Amino acid sequence: MASPGVFQVRELDRRASGQAFEVILSPLTPDAKGEFPLSPPRKKETSLEEINRKLEAAEERRKNHEAEVLKQLAEKREHDKEVIQKAIEENSNFSKMVEEKHKQKMEAIEENRTAQMAALKEKFKEKDKKLEEVRKNRGTIKVGEN
């Protein structure tokens, strides 16, 4: 294992089911180097050219983002126009269909009414003929009695 100065092992409990141990690490020595440095690494100094280049890159990203947003808005507007146009077209088609059905119903009603009127006229003509016949018969009967 490791050297005895690095850590200590102390037995805590011994049972039939197993053992328990405590591992104690030794404190770090001040001269030992750790994995992490105590101070953050120094940044290199940025030049004016580098700052300008970064600003230009940021401006380019902003313009690209703005263009993308405008493109999406234009596509959304186009889609909205198409949806509205389709709704208007469907409404127009529905109105035409309803108007055509109404017109057909009115024509059917008019035809039925005309047929009923013709049937009534025919019925009245038949009654008039029978009435005329009855009057004739009555007149012949009265003439025959006299």
Salt bridges, closest charged atoms under 4 A:
GLU11 OE2 - ARG14 NE 2.72
ASP13 OD2 - ARG15 NE 2.86
GLU22 OE1 - ARG10 NH2 2.54
GLU50 OE2 - LYS54 NZ 3.65
GLU59 OE2 - ARG62 NH2 2.39
GLU66 OE1 - ARG62 NH1 3.00
ASP80 OD2 - LYS76 NZ 3.71
